[in-house]
Amino acid sequence: MSNDFNEPIVALATGTGNSGIGIIRLSGKDEVIKEIAKQLMPGFKELKRTAQLLSFKDENNEQVDKVISLYFPAPNSYTGETVLEVQSHGGQVLLNWILEIILKVGKVFGLRLAAPGEFTERAFLNGKLDLVQAEAVADLIDASSRNAVKAASLSLKGEFSRYIHEVSDKLIRLRMEVEAILDFPEEEIDFISEYNCKERLEAIIAEVEKTLDIAEQGETLRDGFKVALIGQTNVGKSSILNKLAGDEIAIVSDVEGTTRDKIQTLIHLNGIPFHITDTAGIRDTEDKVEKIGIERTKTEISKADIVVRILDGGDLKRAGEDEKILSLVKELTHKDIPILTVLNKSDLLTVENIVSRETDIRTSALTGEGIDELKKALLKIAGWKNKESVFIARKRHLDSLKLALVHLNIADEFIQNDNIQLELFAEELKLANDQLGEIVGKTTSDDLLGLIFKGFCIGK
């Protein structure tokens, strides 16, 4: 982190574009914020959390707008510093002008524009939020479904953090007891049994596994899945995309090679975001533009979490090319990637076609047959369990939970009857607890903090 947190900051807290009201937020030391407020808004009074209707003046003491001022003295504010909100009419030109005036007046105090996420970063550094809650602020803003909003709200309220703190406290207590007994090695075997070390460790492992399971659901809600629709030309990929999206997203035509570039859309199934990509049909072609589209198809296949391979149910002669495409998918993706095989144009199926094709789902983009089954199959692969208590989570949280489990399982090996090594047992408990601390920000590096808050919008 390179920002100077002793400097006061200011930023537009509402989105760009014209609106009824716009909010500009300042944060810093109390005496600085109060002095800026008094210079800009004559009549400003130090009334805690009280709306004041005031004239906002420019450097020539001329009124720019009538504004509402809200004063939140430290430490009872979002950032833990003194915060001032100036609410004006929401015209973008007006807001930019007010922001410019504030910066001019505040320059003598070192006032500067806030960096992305700096308000929330200061809240974290001042103990108003832990790191999981701070990340949940951004996730709440970026949520693309109601389920994601609910999950982000749970994390912001501290539900995820509560799970982490509870298991961390149990780990610390167990480790403290182990450290205390290390001075009496002759008591090690009795200690393991009398203090129920194995049972307690197993309970901790079970709790971490439960938290990981919920967190995996939360990451699914946050990030969703990338789905690539692939197949030969004219098998109905674009038609299936349109059916999944419930809209005419892609152009549909009988002409082969109509889709020459990837077409992407976002759909939600049970609140889970699926980023669907309709790719160019794969075939041998001399068309330069179509070749570029096919290369982009290969790129999308390599990035996909799920591949939906679409076959032509009305043309058995194309089966050989389908096998080539399947080989290409396996070559471009990791071995475990789920591949759904869809036999499209089921309305044109013959008995010969049915018995000759091994497929997961039969669909008809014309009649809509099988589309619901395809949606269910995507949800099944996503592993969605429709839990009410899911909190939002990120990949880094999952990585830390998985590493914590690794250390806990290693710790278990050091308290077996023929392998009691309490020093190593205690060290693995410490390493597991460090991973849990990484999640909530107790042991997080400055570099990681910088990456996390860099992804925030400016006014947060």
Secondary structure, 3 states (H helix, E strand, C coil): CCCCCCCCEEEECCCCCCEEEEEEEEEECHHHHHHHHHHHCCCCCCCECCCEEEEEECCCCCEEEEEEEEEECCCCCCCCCEEEEEEEEECHHHHHHHHHHHHHHHHHHCCEECCCCHHHHHHHHCCCCCHHHHHHHHHHHHCCCHHHHHHHHHHHHCHHHHHHHHHHHHHHHHHHHHHHHCCCHHHHHHHHHHCCHHHHHHHHHHHHHHHHHHHHHHHHHHHCEEEEEEECCCCCHHHHHHHHHCCCCCCCCCCCCCCCCCEEEEEEECCEEEEEEECCCCCCCCCHHHHHHHHHHHHHHHHCCEEEEEEECCCHHHHHHHHHHHHHHHHHCCCCCCEEEEEECHHHCCHHHHHHCCCCEECCCCCCCCHHHHHHHHHHHHCCCCCCCCCCCCHHHHHHHHHHHHHHHHHHHCEECCEECHHHHHHHHHHHHHHHHHHHCCCCCHHHHHHHHHCCCCCC
